[in-house]
Amino acid sequence: MKKYHSNTNKKYSRNMVGYGSKGPKVEWPNNARIALQIVLNYEEGAENCIINGDKHSEVFLSEIIGAQPVKGRHINIESLYEYGSRSGFWRLHKLFQEKKIPITIFGEGNKECKL
């Protein structure tokens, strides 16, 4: 395997190569051939928002390409984020519950404190 070196003298503390071409032999329960973890990122409420005291509403982390800061509240951006907490999360939660599929939920702590 080709070895890669950085162009700095500093030792890089993260292992970015991993196992390479010689991965470990893993035996899953019931001889399963794949392990799947589903993670739901629940970040609504963490975005920049005028009503939370931020200077501008969120524009960088949005589905609106080229969104620009506006004076006052950016209702389009707010509605994108609010969909997740009002409807999107609950639709997925119901689906995973019905199918008895376990999931991991990553929740943004700032929002959780507001509930």
N, C-alpha and C positions, 0 to 999 in steps of 0.2 A: 504494500500500500504506500502511495506517495505521502511523504511527510511535508506538512506545510509549516512555515515559520513566519512570524510577524516581522515587520520591519522596525520594531522597537526593541529596546533592551529590557523592557518590563515583562515580568512573568504574568501571563494571563491566568487568572484564578478560576475561570469557568472551563469545564470540559465540554467543548463543542464538537468533539469527534464521536463520543459515545463508544459503543461496542464496535463500530466500524463494520467490516465484512464478517466478523466472527461473533455474532450475537449469541446470547446464552440460550441453552435449551430450556424451554419452559413447558411444563405439563399442567394444563388447565383442568379443572374438575370436569368429569364426564367426557374427557378427551375433546373438549371444545377446541376449535381451531382459531377462535378470535375472542378477544375480551373487548367489551365496549363500555365506555363510560360516557354518560350524557350529562353535560353541565349547562345549566341555565344561568346566564349572567343577568342579574336583575339590578340594573344600574339607574333606573329612572329616579329622578330626584337629586342625582349627583351632578347633573350638568349645570353650567353657568346659567343663572337666571336673575333678572332684575329684582324680582320679588324676594329673592334670597340674599339680596344685598350686593350682588355682583355688578360690576361696571357695565357689562354687556350680557345679552342672552347668548347661549351656546350657538356657535356657528361652525366650529371646526368638526365636532363629532356629530354630524347630521347626515341625512340622506339627500340634502339639498346641495347639489354641486355648485360651488362658488358662492355660497351664502355669505352675506356681509353683515357685520354688526349694524343694528338699527338703533335709533334713539327710542328709548322705552322698551316695552316688552315685545318679543318676537313670537307672536302667537302661533305661527306655523311651526317653529321649532318646539315650542312648549307642547303643542298637540301631538307631535311625533313622539316625544318622550312620555306624555301622559297616556298614550294608547297602551303602552306596555303594562303600566300598573292598573289601568282601568279594565282592560280587556285581554290583551295578549298573554300576560302571565296566567290568568285564570283559565283561558282556553287550553293552554299547554298543560297546566296543572290537572285539569279535568281529564284530558287525554291520557296522561301518564298514570293517573290514579285508576282509570277504567281498565287500562291495559296491564296494570300492576307492574309498571316499569319503574324501577328505582332510579332516581336522579340526584345529582348534587346541585345545590343552588348557591351561587356566589352572589351575595347581596352587598351593596355599597352601604357602609355604616352610617354615613351622614344622613342618608335618606331614612334609614331604619330608625334613627333617633327622632325624626320628625313625625312618625306615625303614632 
